[in-house]
Amino acid sequence: MKKLAQFTTKLICILAALGWSMSAYGQGDNKARPLGSTSSPYGYYEYLPVDYNSNSNNYPVLIYLHGLGEKGNGTTQLGDAIKHGPQREVTNGRDFPFIIVSPQTDVWWSVDKLNSYIEWLKKKYRVNADKIYLTGNSMGGISTFDYVNKYPNQLAAIVPICGENKRLSNSCNITGVKLWAFHGDADPTINVRKSIDAVNAYNACNPNPLGKLTIYPGVNHNSWTRTYDGSAGHDIYKWMLQYSRGSSRTSNQAPTVSAGSDKTITLPTNSITLSGTASDADGSIASTTWTKVSGPSASMSGASTLS
């Protein structure tokens, strides 16, 4: 009995070790990818959905950008990259239908380097390129706006938290990307006005749907924990997943133009006025031009007007 007990104890220890190994390195868990261990320009943490290795599907991707306090070397300090954000929720036992990645930078986020990383992700993983989402808090929230201002065609939706859009004048060029911003109204680090101005400028361009802004009363700079864990009652993950890149855009409709009814003249009458119409259901008419397409020589006046 003594020998059997010893054997059983050793077997349990071995299985426990195997179980830990499978949990730590299988899909459905966070896995560290230190800088230099892959060809990625960043060290990062990776999360793969639990069914990733059981099919050949392409998956949505959620990219999280950390704040200033989580900067690091991408190797020994990489754990700070998931101190906050969606992958903290993975650590707490939550599963997601996204591929989630949390890169780490040791300087302010470079949007060009970040774009290289996104292109790298498309080659590394089975990515649904129409469902790439970007979120971040503080420095990461500002950089989320920085990135979408330069590369709006890469993303389907963004969730900047306590961020700022430093290029408000560019807002109409990013309305193809869905926006939901969050901020605490008692934030002493980045004033809530920054998110208000960003969403107002975005909505002034009449996007469909309008950008959303959630302000937490009495909340200071940490408006991200309650947003990422959903404890404030908002499901940003479900919201993002409903959108694909360019999903609210419609194809351009051609303008409707008419030269009016047919006209006939008989010499010696040698002039006539033609009255046309022009309209554009999803835009405006910039200019009109009459052009003779056949027949004998004739002179036209007012060729750039409707008459």
N, C-alpha and C positions, 0 to 999 in steps of 0.2 A: 504493500500500500504506500509505503514511503517513496519508493522509486516511481510509482505511478503518479503520485502527487507532484514530485519534482518535474517529471516529464510534462504534466499538464500545465504547470506554472510556466515552464520554458516555452511551450507551444503558445500559450496566451500572450506571452511577451512578444514572440515572433509575429503573431497575427496583429497585435496592437501596433507594432512597428510598421508592418506592411500597410495596415489601415491608415496610419498617419501619412505614410509616403504617398499613397494613392490620393488622399484628401488634399495634401499640400500641392501636388503636382498635376492633378487631374483637372478636367474642365469643370466649371461651376465654382471655382475658387480663384482667389487672387494669386498670381504668380509673378515673381520679380524677374524682370529682364534687365539686368544691370548694363550700363553703358559699356560697350565693347563686346558683350556676349552675343550681339546681333549686329547687323549692318545699319540699324536704326540710328538717326542722329541724336537720339535721346536715350537715356536709361528710362525705363517705364515699367509700370505694373499692367498686367494683362488679365482680363477676365473673359472667359469663353462661356457661352450658354451651355447648360447641362447636356443638351442634345447635339452640340456642335460636331462631335466626332462620329455621330451615328447617321449622318446624312450628307448630302452635297449642296445644301441650301446656301444662298448668300444671306448675310445677316446685316441688320442695321448696326451702325457704329456710334457710340457715344464717347466723346473725347472730353476729358476733364482737365482744366488748367488751374493749378494751385495758386495760392497767394504768395505774397512777399515773404512771409514767415516760414514757408516750406521750401525755399530755394535750397538746392543741394547739388552734390557732385554726380548724381546719377548712379552711384555705386554704394558706398557705405552709408550714405544719407538718403538712399532711395525710399526708405520706409516713410519719410515725411510726405512724400507725394500722395499718399492715401490716408494722411492724417484726417483729412476732411473729404467730402465729395461722395460720389456714388459708390466707389469701391470700399469706403468705410462701411456702407450698408451691406456689402458682400461679406465683409469681415464679421458683421453682426448676424449673418445667416440668411440674407436675402438673395434670391436668384432673380436674374433679369433676362429678357429676350434679346438683349444687345450684346455685341462685343463691346467691352468697355476698356479703355486704355487711359492711364494717367501718367503722362510723361513728366520728367523733372528737369528744370532748368536752373542754372546757377546765376543767371542774369535775368534782366527783363525779357519777357517772351519776344522772340523775333518772329514776325508773321511769315517771313519768307522761309525760315527754317521749319516753322510749324507746317507750312504748306508742303515742304519736302517730306516731312514726316507723314502727312496724310497720304501723299502719293505712295510712300513706302508701305503704309498699311494696306493700301489697295492691292499691292502685289503679294504681301505677306499672308493676308487672311482672305477668307471668302466674304468680301464686302459688297453690300448693296450700295452702290455709289449714289443712288438717289435718296438714301436715308442715312446721311451723315449729320450728326448733331454735335454742337459745341456748347459747353458750359464752363463756367469758372467763377471764382469769387475773388473780390478785391482786385489785386493785380491781375488775376485770371479773368475777372469780369471785365475789366478795362480792355485786356488783350483780346477777349472774345469780340468786342466791338472793333478793335483794331484789325483783327483778322477778317471779319466779314466785310469791312469797308474795302479791303483790297481783293478778297477772293470770294465774292458773294455767290458765285456759281458753283462752289464746292458744297454748300450746305443746304439742308432742308429747314432747320430751325436752330435758334440759339436761346440759351437761358443764362443771361449775365446776372450775377448776384452782387449787389453793392458795387456796381461798375460805373462806367462813364463812357459816353461816345464823344471822343475828342474831335470828330469830324461831322458835326451836325449838318453841315451844308451838303454832305454826301448822302443824307438819309433816304432820298428818293431812289437811290441806286441800290439799296439793300432790301427793298420791300418784297422782293421775291423770296426772302428768307423770313420765316415766321419768328416772332419775337415775344418772349415773356420775360420781363425783368422783375427783380425782387430787391427790396431795400428796407432797412429799418429807418424810421423817421427820427431816431435819436442817434444816428451814426455820427460820431465825432471825427472819423477818419476820412470818409468820402461822403459829402453831404447828400442827403436824399434828393436834393434838387437836380443832381447829375442824372439820376435815372428818370426823373420826371421830364427833364428837358429832352432826354434821348427818346423816350416813348412819344412825347408830344410832336417832336420833329418827324419821327417815323410816321405817325398817324396823320400828320398834315399832308402826306403824299397819297392819302386815300388807299391804303393797302387793303387787300381782302384775304384774310380777316384783319381787323385792326390789331395792332400790337397791344399786349396786355401788361399791366403794371400792378404788382401787389406790394403794398407798403404795410409793414408791421408797426403798429403803434407802440411807442416806448422801447423799441428794440434798438440796440446799439450796432456796432460794426458786424457782429456775428449774426447775420440774417441768413446764413447758409445752412446751419445744422438743421433747423426746423424745415427748411426747404428740401434738402436732400433726403431727410428721413421721413418726410411727409407728415410730421406731427402737427404742422399748422393747418393740415387739411387740404393740401394741394398736391396733386399727382402730376408732377412735371414729366414723368416717364411716359405715362399714358398719353399726355398731351403731345409730346414730341412724336410719338410713333404714328399718330394719325396723319402726319405730313410727310410728303416726299418732295424732293427737289423740284421747284417750279410747279407744284401741284395746283396752285391757285391761279396760275397764269393761263390765259386763253389765247388761242391763235389770233393773230391780227386779222381784222376784217377789212376787206378792200373797200375803198370809198365807192359811193354810188354817184355816177355822173350821167347827165343827159344833155344832149345838144338841142333838145326841144323837138317839136314836130317838123316834118319835111316842109320846105319852103320852095315856091316856084315863082320866078319873075320872067317877064317878057319884055324884050327891048321895045321901046327905047329906055324903059326903066332899067337902070344898071347898078342899083345898090339895094341892100336890104339889111335889116338888123336881126341877128340871131341871138336868142336869149337862152342861156343854159342854166343848169342847176348842178350843185355838187354838195354832197354831205358825207359825213364819216361817222358811223354809229359808235365807234370806240376811240375816237380821236377828233381832230379838227383839220380843216382844209388849209394847207400852207400856201398853195398857189394854184392857179388855173391857167391853162394855155390852149388856145385854139390852133389847130394844125390842119392844113388842107391836105387830104390824102389822095385826091384824084381830080381830073378835070382840067380845063384850060387855065391859063394864067389869070390871077386875080390878086388884088391887093386887100389886105385886112388892116383895120385899125381897132385898137382896144383888144388885141389878141390875148392880153393877160388879165382880162376882166371877164365877168360872166356875160357881158353883152358886147 
